Amino acid sequence: MSGVLGSGGTTGRNSGIVKRNSIVLETVEIWRVDTEATGNQNTVNNWEPSGTGNDGPAGSAVGNAYTGNAAKNMTQSSGVFSFPKTGKYLVEFCLNFYLNNGVQRFGQSLIRSTPDDSNFVTVASSSGNTSMSTTSVHSSAIAMTIIDCTDIANIKVHFRSSFANSSTVMWTSVHENITYAKFMRLGDV
């Protein structure tokens, strides 16, 4: 049955609301990067909401409750994400990357937040490691944090990638979530 999350959980197609045993999650979204980039990215760009384009059968909204409604959904401009309402949000950034024929020591995913719409600081990071190879080597790094958004005009997040080798490529797709960010509103402040 379409839209069933599991025992006690349901979602309406593109409703933007997921219910599980009387807990209502108003924002549950995955945004993905749709264009590969080489080297460090101070602010990762080229985001699209998962499920709004080429994924799933006939472009269906597979795996996302994104509705395009700014009152319920995250918005982003130039890679900086704004929260739709105050509350505590689980934020995850999954960075997948690869390097062809080279030495790669690590790749790092970083979640950066600002309390004043200006001064971003790293609030979570994760590293993935690869080894030397004569073929393409892939790895990933997943950073996760909880953001306590008390001011939707000023508290924002963006994502950064950092690599030991400047030839490393951030791996992406317009058809599936390879490098992506997940946002889940957990409750009120």
C-alpha positions in Angstrom: 0.0 0.0 0.0 1.4 3.3 -1.0 2.3 5.7 1.8 2.5 3.2 4.6 5.6 3.7 6.8 5.1 0.6 9.0 3.1 -0.4 12.0 1.2 2.6 13.3 2.7 5.0 10.8 1.1 6.6 7.7 1.7 9.4 5.4 -0.5 11.0 2.7 1.2 11.3 -0.6 3.0 14.7 -0.5 1.2 15.7 2.7 4.3 17.0 4.4 3.0 15.4 7.6 4.1 12.0 8.9 2.1 10.5 11.8 3.4 7.7 14.1 1.2 6.7 17.0 -0.1 10.3 17.6 3.3 12.0 17.1 3.1 14.4 14.2 6.3 15.3 12.3 5.4 18.3 10.2 8.8 18.5 8.4 10.4 15.3 7.1 12.4 16.0 4.0 15.4 14.9 2.0 17.2 17.3 -0.3 19.9 16.1 -2.7 22.7 17.6 -4.6 22.1 17.1 -8.3 25.4 18.3 -9.8 28.9 16.9 -9.1 31.6 19.3 -7.9 35.3 18.8 -7.7 37.4 19.8 -4.6 36.3 21.5 -1.4 32.9 23.2 -1.3 32.7 26.0 1.3 28.9 25.9 0.8 27.5 22.9 -1.1 25.1 24.1 -3.8 22.8 22.7 -6.5 20.1 21.3 -4.1 16.8 19.9 -5.2 14.1 18.4 -3.0 14.1 14.6 -3.4 11.0 13.3 -5.0 10.2 16.3 -7.1 12.0 15.4 -10.3 13.4 12.3 -11.9 13.3 9.7 -9.2 10.8 6.8 -8.9 8.2 5.7 -11.4 7.0 8.5 -13.6 8.6 11.2 -11.3 6.6 10.2 -8.2 7.5 11.6 -4.8 9.4 8.6 -3.6 10.9 8.8 -0.2 10.0 12.4 0.7 7.2 14.3 2.1 8.2 17.6 0.4 5.1 19.6 -0.6 6.7 22.9 -1.9 4.8 24.7 0.9 7.2 27.1 2.7 5.0 27.0 5.8 5.9 23.3 6.2 9.1 22.8 4.2 12.7 23.8 4.4 13.7 26.4 1.9 17.2 27.1 0.6 19.0 29.9 -1.3 22.5 29.5 -2.6 23.0 26.4 -0.4 21.8 28.1 2.9 18.7 26.4 4.4 16.0 28.1 6.4 13.6 26.4 8.8 9.8 26.8 8.2 9.0 27.2 11.9 10.6 27.1 15.3 11.4 23.8 16.9 14.1 21.1 17.3 15.3 19.6 14.1 17.4 16.6 13.4 19.7 17.5 10.5 21.9 15.0 8.7 24.3 15.6 5.8 25.5 12.5 3.9 28.5 13.2 1.6 29.5 10.6 -0.9 32.7 11.1 -2.9 35.1 9.4 -5.2 38.6 9.8 -6.6 40.0 8.3 -9.8 43.6 7.0 -9.8 45.0 8.9 -6.8 45.8 9.0 -3.2 42.9 10.1 -1.0 43.3 10.2 2.8 39.9 11.5 3.8 36.8 13.4 2.9 34.8 15.4 5.5 31.2 16.4 5.7 30.4 19.4 7.9 27.1 20.9 9.1 27.4 24.6 9.8 24.9 26.7 11.6 24.4 30.4 12.4 22.4 32.1 15.2 22.4 35.5 13.4 22.1 34.8 9.6 25.8 35.7 9.2 28.4 33.9 11.3 28.4 30.2 10.5 30.2 27.7 12.8 30.7 24.0 12.4 28.2 22.1 14.7 28.8 18.5 13.4 31.4 16.8 11.2 32.2 13.3 10.0 35.1 11.8 8.0 35.3 9.0 5.5 38.6 7.4 4.4 39.8 5.8 1.2 43.1 4.2 0.2 45.4 4.5 -2.8 44.0 2.7 -5.9 44.5 2.6 -9.6 40.7 2.6 -10.0 37.9 4.8 -8.8 37.6 4.7 -5.0 34.3 5.7 -3.3 33.6 6.6 0.3 31.1 8.5 2.4 30.8 10.6 5.6 27.6 11.3 7.4 27.3 14.2 9.9 24.3 14.6 12.2 23.1 17.1 14.8 20.0 18.6 16.4 19.4 22.3 15.7 17.2 24.2 18.3 15.6 26.7 16.0 14.2 29.5 18.1 14.3 32.2 15.4 13.4 31.3 11.8 14.7 34.6 10.4 18.3 34.1 11.7 19.0 30.5 12.5 20.1 28.7 9.3 22.3 25.8 8.2 24.5 25.1 5.3 26.8 22.2 4.4 30.5 22.0 3.6 32.7 19.3 2.0 36.4 19.1 2.6 38.9 16.8 0.9 42.5 15.9 1.4 42.9 15.7 -2.4 41.6 18.6 -4.5 40.7 16.2 -7.3 38.1 14.4 -5.2 34.6 14.6 -6.7 31.4 15.0 -4.7 29.2 12.1 -6.1 25.6 13.1 -6.9 22.6 12.1 -8.9 19.3 13.5 -10.1 17.7 10.1 -9.8 18.6 9.0 -6.3 19.8 10.4 -3.0 23.6 10.0 -3.1 24.9 13.2 -1.5 21.9 14.5 0.5 20.6 16.4 3.6 17.8 15.2 5.8 15.7 17.4 7.9 13.2 16.2 10.5 11.3 18.5 12.9 11.2 16.6 16.2 9.0 19.0 18.2 8.6 22.4 19.7 11.4 24.4 21.3 
